[in-house]
Amino acid sequence: MPPELMWEPTRKPQSKLPWMSQLMWRQPPRLSREGEAERPRPQTLPLCLGLTLLVLTLPLHAAIPWTIHTQPTRLLNGAPVLFQVKAPTKLDSLAGTWLGHQLSFSYSPSAKVWFALAGVSFETKPGKYTLELAGENAVTKTPLKFSSTFTVARAQYPEIKVELSVEKKFTEPSPEQLKQIDESKKVKEEYLGRVTPDREWNGNFAAPVDAPTSDVFGSRRIFNGVAQREHQGLDYRVPTGTPVAAMNDGTILLARFLYFEGNCVVIDHGQGLLTLYFHMSELKVKEGDPVKRGQLIGLSGGTGRATGPHLHVAVRWQATYLDPARLMQLSVP
């Protein structure tokens, strides 16, 4: 073997890093320009080995915190909110409590987040409110808990000073009409308070019709000189006979005539989330039918307490009415 390829490993004496093994190459002497032999230059072979050992002495990973994002980032009274949670470890399930309501989270494998749709009631005062989370570790089956505080601000809703006229039976009902009102009230109390455990809605919520709005959520109106409570939905200016579509997947909870609502459809999207469609001239579904987003459920009209043909749409989450326009602005995993 040529001498220039000969090498001999040896341990560097008095190493300042006793835990790091170093190898030195011994090379044949080289001649300088004057013909004198130069001293062999030691070369530290495993600088990369030293770095590797240094990395291995560090922790494998740092502690991963809980992270929570909301849509919208600014929480308002009367508005829905989408909570998106990343846990510090893999979970089998995640539940929560928000403003006295129970939340059941779903997991999105593509976004790698747990998400739940909730809301803030119109009556909620500005202030700080806490979201409580409880999950179960997928490996150890041990419970994990976490809480985070969010600020709720007061939304600015319009006040409508225009007086609207409706039939007298809606403002001064007769004893027989009061009986009909009471029957409709019992139906709504029985059905609208239901909370089914499974989520049926999937993806973003879509508008039920392609038309401009004539009234917004939260406005206050006057009927025959009598001030009413805030408007609990969104009105679309559409003529009688306009096709009305489901805003998302779900099951038909109600499809019948009610005193104030007229011909109405209520879709149960699961976990206490309902969408309601009022004043229709014709119903195209029956109670118990499954529906998909965009599916025809009826034709618009002016039945019930209505000043003219239009579509009234409402969103109800666990007995709380929320702004439909803001729901349709959410981007759902």
Phi, psi and omega in degrees: 000135179299143185297331183290346179260001180282137176216156180222118179287142175210153180273132180293125181290149174054047180294136176286346178240083187298336182276354183251122179276130181235145178243141180240136178271133174258122182247153175296147182299145177250152181265136175280180180297331180278358179090002179273143180290132176272150178290134179303139179269116178292139176238125179280110183295307193259055171299321178294327177296319179299317179295321180297316179296325180296318179296321182293340180278350179276162176299148182295324176201153176275164179295132180265125183277166168290142173229136181229128175240150179235149168238122355286169179289333178254114183278136184231152175292140181083004185245149173286162176217136177254115177270132176236122189237134169247121183271159180285352180208168180291133183243152172275327183203160178213131178230166181206170176230130183217118179052038179083002180255148178269134179247139174242117185272147173249153181255134176255107180298325182290317180272346181057044179222154169267138182222151178210142178263129181220195180195173177237124183295158179298328184278351182297128181279153177302141180161190181256134182225148189253135171262121178259130180242144177218120180232174178233126179299131185290336183262305185274347182062022178270146180285145176235138180230149180203150177222150179215143183257137180233148179264130176255129180254164178274124178280154178262106179255145185286154173249122182259118184268358182287134177274137180243141181252131175231171179300147185299333182296343180268340179251332178225070185291149176283170177304321179293320178291326175298325177295318178296320178298318181295321178295317178296322179297319179295321178298314181295321178295323181287320187266318189286347179269000183287143176230106177274142189288330187269140176281126176254329180295148186214115179081195185291156177267139184248155178294142182285337177219159177260088185199159177287159179268151178248344177205150186245168179293140174090352180285157178246134183234168180237122177252118178051041177084358182252122179291133180257168176289172184301149179292126188260018180206203182229128181257135176250135180276092180228147178284163178302138178094002178289129179299136179246130184248153176294138182283339179193176179293149177173197179233137180292115180270318179224141173208085185198177179269132174235156192302304182276326187277343185069209175292118186227155175233135174237126179254128175268115180263002178095152177060032176084006181263122180235148166240140187236139184230116189247164170068024183284151179276335182208142178257138182246007179225167176231161184299133182098349180289136170281144179225157177246157177304131180090354181285142179293129178239345180175182178240139183292161180193209181221031181283158181078203180279091182221143179276354180168176180300129175188172176243124175258125179241135179229155176237127182234124179238112179047055176072011179243127178278135182234160182289114180299324181298319180289329177296318181288349178273348183285142174256109188265137178303000000 
